[in-house]
Amino acid sequence: MKDTGLKKYTKRNLFTRQCIGEALIALLDEVPYDQINTSMICKKAGISRMTFYHYFYTKNEIMNNYIYEIFTSFQRIISCPITMDIIRDYDYILQAIQFFDQYASFVLTLRKSGQYCLLLDNVNHYFEEVVAPSYSGSLYDLYFYSGALLNVFVLWEENGKKETPEELAAVMCRLMKNPCGTKE
């Protein structure tokens, strides 16, 4: 979760930022990411270029902000501090699957548009910011788990969610506890 300075914004400012993000996401369904420009985003969002530049300078900033807001929403619904033990817990994993499933089209759009790295970078940053302070292990562990959770979730979405969230959570929980499938 990259610092986007959101604490200084009012609800109206946050709404405008969200509209800009949603405009960019909508454009991704129509135009390749590298062909989207500021004018197209402004037109889709119904804002002026001045308003756009008041909030953002680049498309990546918009995406990072949008992803940051998703993770911030997830943090608000989690009732306990997020630690390495918690992220390996079945109930946490199930809650994460169910929460992030509502953003499936966004995630799949990022993947399809070749911008999956933005999502992965933000997931890694989230683990560094939220989990690392209470974790005495290696940063490699955190990156391993964040990438594993994201990739398994995306594969599940791309494959049409053939398993129930509960079944996927059980698989992910097993993998989180024993990632290499060795005997414990």
N, C-alpha and C positions, 0 to 999 in steps of 0.2 A: 504494500500500500504506500505508494509514493506520496510524499507530502504535497498536497494540493492547496493548502492554505484555506480549506473550506470553513474553518472556524469563524472567519471574519465575515462570512456572507449571510445575508438575510434569507428568509424562506423564498422570497421573490427571486433573489439572485441565484439560489440553488435551483429553483424551477427553470430559470433561463438556461443555466448550465446543463440541466438535464435535457431540455428541449434541443439544445445544440448537439448533445450526445446522441439523442434519438434520431436527429436528422442525419447525422453521419452514418449511423447504423442502417437507417432506411436506404441511404444512398448505396451502401455496400451491396445491397440486393440487386442494384441496377447497374453499377459502375465499378470497375476494378479500383481498389484502394489507391493505387498510385496515380489514377486519373482524376480523383476527387480533389476539387480545389475549394478555396475559401468561398468564392462566389456561389458555388453550388450548395454548400452547407448553409450559407446565409439565406439563400432563396428557399431551401427546404424547411429551415427553421422559422422563416418569416421574420428575420432580424436584419439589421444593418451591419455593414462591415465594421463600423465603429463599435457596435455592441459586441460583435464577435471578438474583436481584438481587446476589448475590455476584459474578457474572460480567458481567452486562449490565444496562443501564437501558432500552434501546430495541431495537426490531426492526432498525433501521438498523445499530446496533452489531453485532448478530448477523450480519447480512449482510456488513458490512465485514470482520468477523473471519473469516468463512467464505471470502470472496474472498481476503483476505490469506493465509490458509493455503494456498490453491490456488497463488497466485503464489510463495509461499515454497517450496513443493514443486517448482515449475518451476525456480526459481533453483538448487535443489540439484542438479538433473540436468544443468544447463548447465555444461560443463566450462571455459568461458572467461568473462572479464568481458564483460558485455553493453554493447556500444557501438553507435553509429549504423551503423557498417559491418557489424557482426554482424547487426543486425536486418534488414538488406537482403540478407543471404546466404541462398541457397537452402536449405542444410542446416539453418540455424537456423529458418527459416520452416517447413520441413517438420517439424522436431522440435516446434515450437510447435503446429502443427496437430494432430499425432498426440497430443501430451500433452493439449491442451485438449479434444480430441474426447471424451475420457473423461468430461468434465463437460458434455457437450452437453445433457443433460436439465435440468441446473441452469440453464444459460444460457438455454435456451428457456423454462423455467418463469419465470425473471426477466422475460424479454421479454413473455411472455403475461400476467403479473401486473402489468404496467406499471411494473416496477422496474428496467428496463434502465439507467436513469440511474445506479443504484448501481454497476453493473458498469462502465459507461463512466468514471465518476468514479475508480474504483479502477484501471482500466487507465491513465488519464491520470496518476494519482498514481504508479503503478509506473514509468512512463517518466520522470517527474520525479525520482524517488528513485534509480533504478538507472542510467538512461542519461544524464540531464542532467549529472551531475558530470564525465563524460568527453567531453561534447559542447560544442563552441564555438559552435554555431549557435543559432538562435532557438528559443524554447520553442514557437512556432507550428509549427515543423517536427515537434517531438515529438508535439504534440497531433494534427497531421495524420496522422502515421504510426500512432499508437496507435488513433485512431478508424478509420482505413482498415483496419488489420489486424482489429480487432474486428468492424466491420461486414461485411467480406467473409466472415469466418469464420461469422458468424451467418447471413448469407444462404445460404451453402453448407449449413449445418445445416438451415435452414428448407426449403430446396429438396430435401432428401433425399439430400444428398451424391452428386450425379450424377457429379461428377468424382472422380477418385482424389485422395488427399492429395498425391501427387506432381504431378498436374496443377494442383491449386489452388495449391500452393507455387510452381510455375513462373509462374502468372498473378500471384500476389502479389509474387514477386520482380521480375518485369518492372515491375509498377506501383510498387514501392518505389524502383527505380532510375530510372524515368522516369514519375512520377505523372500528368503531363498528356498523355502519349502524343506528345510532340513529338519531332522528329528530334534525335538527339544529335550 
